């Protein structure tokens, strides 16, 4: 877009494309919205019907099993022979036989007929009846089991006292460990038919909610549906499946009451589940509308490309230009505005390409000049100090020492020159340090000790030359204050770097002295340190360099961090 005669200029192809695409988009949106709305209503009604059907099946299944358990307790309640056996007195043998022949068979028979695993417990008032403990009631139900226990075992429990005080009987409730185990029990009194209406025992039938509500398994709990069994009398949830702790306002609630009880089966269905099928269809409708829009947009794009091919080519080449590709050129035939644009673009690309090349070459030259200048600072300084020492020894007539220092100086500069190469192996750099130390041993008569601890695997790593010798030289110039001094040089690998350390036990430096040595001023005493620091930064970047730690009176440690893989070395 541009302004011509003060008005906003829009190419004709875009003028045609914009209303065309808007019309296609609006058509797709209207059709998609109508289809989606109708589908949501249909799918929601279908999902609700399916859940109501499953909920009713669950209710019927639970009602049937509860009725079966009720009939089981009724059979024992109305059995005269069972009542007589519970009231038997006499010899222990007769009581044991009566238990075996009358009580146990009548308890085992209904267990065999019932479809699921349950527990049938008989609590007898008659203390002479032999007890049959069965499995541990505090553990989950794993089989059909029966118990004959003394009523004294429950008379002190809170739930039993509550039932006695309420005078309720023949009811379903959760007692003892039922809530923890997900069980429910049917509890009732056994009354003597001898005319006294006295309590002769209690029947407790315990079943698992998972068995009574087996149809719950048909509900897709993993999709967010929550199911609960609620006791309407107390308002408590006796059984839960799913995450029913969420706010009920976000759920669609369905309930089914179990006839003859105060229990209600409740399903909390998230709206996302009701709409899940419609959601899939929504995606399908959206995909169809999207494909339709893309097809129509593609047709429009083809038309726009055919009518604006030259402009598209210019835009494409401008994009390449933005990515740094300055080598492509535009060639148009004819004599129109596009040809003038192409010529101007080509001229601009050539100018920028030449400018970048010149700036890059100047930067390389400047970098090399700085490195050469820094390198030139070290060599004369060391040469001056060494020649002064040689002159002093010559005046004293120390011919042997003069000869040794001259040979050491020659070897030192042979290693320094390194045939003009900037990089040397770490092993060669250490050899140069050792040559320097040999020269100093002549000067200081072996009054210092040097320890080398270099990891063999890093000795072949390429480093810039003369990065260790200036620090060793500073030890002799500034750190030595006694008769002897110890120097330790270490080298180890640290991940993708190598760490070199020069450690001495000399006088150390005060904080202000250290700051002065690290000054960028060329007048400072530590110009050799700054020299090495700047050469490292120039060659390797700002992530590498030297770090100095010193304690006055205790010594100094210089750490040098260098990369193991140097791209510049690999390319040379």
Secondary structure, DSSP 8 states (H G I E B T S, - for coil): -EEETTEEE--HHHHHHHHHHHHHHHHHHHHHHHHHHHHHHHHHHHHHHHHHHHHHHHHHHHHHHHHHHHHHHHHHHH-HHHHHHHT--S-HHHHHHHIIIIIHHHHHHHHHHSSS-EEEEEEES-TTS--B--S-TTS---S-EEEEEEGGGTTTSHHHHHHHHHT--SEEE--TTHHHHTEEEEEEEEE-TTTT--EEEEEEEEEEHHHHTGGGGGS-GGGT-EEEEEETTTTEEEEEES-TTS-GGGEEEEEEE-TTSSEEEEEEEEHHHHTHHHHHHHHHHHHHHHHHHHHHHHHHHHHHHHHSHHHHHHHHHHHHHHTT---------SSSHHHHHHHHHHHHHHHHHHHHHHHHHHHHHHHHHHHHHHHHHHHHHHHHHHHHHHHHHHHTT-HHHHHHHHHHHHHHHHHHHGGG-SEEEHHHHHHHHHHHHHHHHHHHTT-EEEEEEE-GGGTT-EEESSSSHHHHHHIIIII--SS-EEEEEEEEEETTEEEEEEEE-S----HHHHHHHT-S-TTSTTHHHHHHHHHHHHHH-TT-EEEEEEETTTEEEEEEEEESS-HHHHH-
